[in-house]
Amino acid sequence: MQIKLYHPAREISIKGPKPVSSILTHLGLPREAHLVICDDMLVTEDAVISDDAVIEIRPVISGG
C-alpha cells in the first residue's frame, strides 16, 4: 500500500493487508494523534487496509 504522510511530507510503501492500528504502530505514530484517510473517508483503527490502497495519515491539530 502507498502511504502519504504529512509533517514532514513524504510517501512510503508497505505490504498489506494490515489493520490501521498495525500500520500506525509500524510507523511509530500514536493512534490518538493521527487520522487515517482511505478513499476520501476517515477510517477507524480496526479497519483493514488492502495492499493496493492509497492512504493518507494526517496529524490531529487542535487550536483555540
C-alpha positions as CSV (number, residue, x, y, z in Angstrom):
1,M,0.0,0.0,0.0
2,Q,1.1,3.6,-0.6
3,I,1.1,5.8,2.5
4,K,1.1,9.6,2.3
5,L,2.4,11.2,5.4
6,Y,2.4,14.9,6.4
7,H,4.6,17.0,8.7
8,P,7.1,16.3,7.1
9,A,5.5,15.4,3.7
10,R,6.7,12.0,2.3
11,E,5.4,8.8,0.8
12,I,6.3,5.3,1.7
13,S,5.1,1.8,0.7
14,I,4.4,-1.2,2.9
15,K,2.9,-4.6,2.3
16,G,-0.7,-5.2,3.2
17,P,-3.4,-6.1,4.0
18,K,-3.0,-4.6,7.5
19,P,-5.3,-3.1,10.1
20,V,-4.9,0.6,10.7
21,S,-3.6,0.1,14.2
22,S,-0.8,-2.1,12.9
23,I,0.2,0.5,10.3
24,L,0.4,3.2,12.9
25,T,2.4,1.0,15.3
26,H,4.8,0.0,12.4
27,L,5.4,3.7,11.7
28,G,5.8,4.6,15.3
29,L,2.9,7.0,15.3
30,P,0.5,7.4,18.3
31,R,-3.1,6.4,17.3
32,E,-4.7,9.2,19.3
33,A,-2.7,11.9,17.5
34,H,-3.3,10.8,13.8
35,L,-6.2,10.5,11.4
36,V,-6.1,7.8,8.6
37,I,-8.0,8.5,5.4
38,C,-8.7,5.9,2.7
39,D,-10.8,6.7,-0.4
40,D,-11.6,10.2,1.0
41,M,-13.1,8.6,4.1
42,L,-11.9,8.6,7.6
43,V,-11.2,5.0,8.8
44,T,-11.0,3.6,12.3
45,E,-8.1,1.7,13.8
46,D,-9.7,-1.7,13.3
47,A,-10.3,-1.2,9.6
48,V,-8.1,-3.5,7.4
49,I,-6.4,-1.7,4.5
50,S,-5.7,-3.7,1.3
51,D,-2.3,-4.0,-0.3
52,D,-3.4,-1.9,-3.3
53,A,-4.8,1.0,-1.3
54,V,-3.5,4.5,-1.1
55,I,-4.0,6.1,2.4
56,E,-3.2,9.4,4.0
57,I,-2.1,9.8,7.6
58,R,-2.5,13.3,9.0
59,P,-1.7,14.6,12.4
60,V,-4.5,15.8,14.5
61,I,-4.1,19.6,15.0
62,S,-6.2,21.5,17.5
63,G,-6.3,25.1,18.1
64,G,-8.2,27.7,20.1
